[in-house]
Amino acid sequence: MCPKRYVIKKKLGQGAYGCVAGAVDEQGGKPVAIKKVRGAFDDVTDAKRILREIRLMRSLNHPNVLGLYDLLRPPSLEHFKDVYIVTNRMDQDLQSIVFSKTPLSEVRPQYGVHVSSL
């Protein structure tokens, strides 16, 4: 389902709403993360949460908050079951930072903290 523009490199993690893979955007050579939300419309409450996440990511523009890089379109409405959200690739997610013993400095969010939930 992933366009040839994105070359998948490895699985980065698994969460409540899907899995995240590391990839490279061949058009710009930029590292990205692609979150696949499987069966996004199976549950109305979950579908609303996913839509809310996409809308927030699309509207936020701040160096310390992960924004929406791309949203992959389905091949057709009949096959629109999964949602693919593309973001900039970060070194860590928010959960690993929260539970880390390392103190959080002022500059740390600017160096790779992924604040979007999985």
N, C-alpha and C positions, 0 to 999 in steps of 0.2 A: 504493500500500500504506500510505502514511503517513496516520494519522487526521487529520481536519479540525482537531483540537486544535493540531497543529503546522503552522505555515506556513513552508515552505522559502524561504529568502532567497537563498543562494548556496552554491556548492561551496567548501569550505575546503581540501580536500586529498585525496590519494590515497596509499594505503600497500599493504603486502603483503597485508593481509587485507580491504581494501575501501576505500570512499571515505567521506568525511565531509562533511556539508552543515551549514551554519548555518541555524538556524530560530528561530522565536519560539513559545513556548508561549502560546497565546491565552487559556488559563484563568488565567494569572498574569502574562502580559506579560513573562515571563523569557526571555532569550536562551539557547538550548540548541544542542548539537551532536548530530547524528544520524549514527551510523556504520552503514553498510550492509555487512554481511559476506555477499557473494554466494557461493552454493553452500557454505554453512557445514558441511554434512555430507558433502561429496564425498570428503574425506580424513579418516580417523579421528584422526590426529595433530593436524591443524588443528582439528578439532571439539573435541578435548580442551583445546587451548590457548584456544580461544574460551570454552568453558565455565569454565575456570580464571579467565580475565579477568573474566567476569561475576560469578563467586562472590567474587573478591577485591574487586571494585568495590562489590558489594552489602554486604560485611561491613566495609569500611573507613570510618571516620568521623573524618577529620582535615582541618583547614583547608588543608593543603598537599598533599593527595592527592585526585585526582579520584574522586568516587564515582558510583554508578549513580543516575541521575535517574528513568529509566523504561526498560522493556523492552517493545517493541511485540509484541503477540501476533499470530500468523499468522491469516488468515481461516479456515483449516482445516488439519488435519494433512496432507491431500493436497497442499496448496500451501506446506508448511513447508520451504522450501529456503534462504531468506535469513533472516539475523538482523539486527534493527535495535536498536542500543544507543543510548539517549539519555543524554547527560551534560550537565552545566553547560558553557556555552561559555567557552572560555579564549582569550586573545589569541595564545598561542604554544604549540607542542608541545615536548616534552622534547628532541627532536633539534635543533631550532633553538636551544635554550638551550645544549646541550652544545657545539655547533660555533660558538657566538657568541664574538666577541672581547670582549664586555662582561663584566666581572666579576660574578659572582652574589652578590647581597647577601642578608642574612638575611630581608628582607621581600619580595623579589621573587617567591618561590613563591606568596605570598598574593595577588598581583595578576595572576593570569591565566596561570599555567603549567600546561598540560595534560600530565600525566605518564603518561597511558595511551598505549600504542602504537597506531599506525594499523592 
